[in-house]
Amino acid sequence: MSKRIYIAGHRGMVGSALSRAIQREGDVELISATSAELDLRDQKATNAFLLEHKPEVVIIAAAKVGGIYANNTYPAEFMYDNLMIASNLVHASHETGVGRLLFLGSSCIYPKFAEQPIREEALLTSPLEQTNEAYALAKIAGLKLCEYYRRQYGSLFHSAMPCNLYGVGDNYHPENSHVIPAMIRRFHEAKESNAKEVSIWGTGTPRREFLYADDLAQACLQLLRVEDPPDLVNIGAGEDVSIQELATLVAATVGYQGVISNDTSKPDGTPRKLMDSSKMNSLGWRKSTELKEGLSKAYEDFSKSNP
């Protein structure tokens, strides 16, 4: 690859998966900074950092993220932080002459009732899911900013929208985590306390698509090898499961044998989110980690950090 690559958000689950994948490539100089060293919401600091380190490629994996509860509870912070991160990095990359930028978003950018599987062209065709609208709007602004800099200035700035991600280094916070790490923690704690029942949010009927983070990293590397990539490309596993099926899988992975009940007073969110990843598949990439295998790896990682 022979590049100086800056990964924004290198300590997060996605950023660390990208770091592992890029380091295996060899002949790459990785540039990084912790949030304590560089606040990406600070425009001056972001400009100065890129000017000093002069990366040839920037990958934006930095974001303020969380599950339904966090998104619905802190919409102002989710929108502001993610808008600033995207705006500052895209503009600074243009100003400092970065040759290529890959912006990572989320499948929540698509309409709540988008036709399934969701094609890239579904973007902005109807309303978003309200519980994560603030995060989605910030990500839409980021990908559109990349598109406009490319159109106006010829900058090779492009975007990838992954489905729901999980894996090594995930966030297992009891309230602010995504569905898989939240379930891993809850079922593990229920097993440890011999709880007879675990209640999951909603009806269990919504369907979601899950991709192991290291598979996403490989997709990103493949995308960076493409000379003229699409402005926007979906990266998904190609299949989905219901939340109830997922709960059963996670419980089996953890070894929990109690009852799984449903708290129907809690929101379901979008009924279904399965993406059409045919554009990415046509570029030579497909997932390599099945959900059952990925969950085992994720639970092993959780067990190491939560002995």
Secondary structure, 3 states (H helix, E strand, C coil): CCEEEEEECCCCHHHHHHHHHHHHHCCEEEECCCCCCCCCCCHHHHHHHHHHHCCCEEEECCCCCCCHHHHHHCHHHHHHHHHHHHHHHHHHHHHCCCCEEEEECCHHHCCCCCCCCECHHHCCCCCCCHHHHHHHHHHHHHHHHHHHHHHHHCCEEEEEEECEEECCCCCCCCCCCCHHHHHHHHHHHHHHHCCCEEEEECCCCCEECEEEHHHHHHHHHHHHCCCCCCCEEEECCCCCEEHHHHHHHHHHHHCCCCEEEEECCCCCCCCEECECCHHHHHCCCCCCCCHHHHHHHHHHHHHHHCC
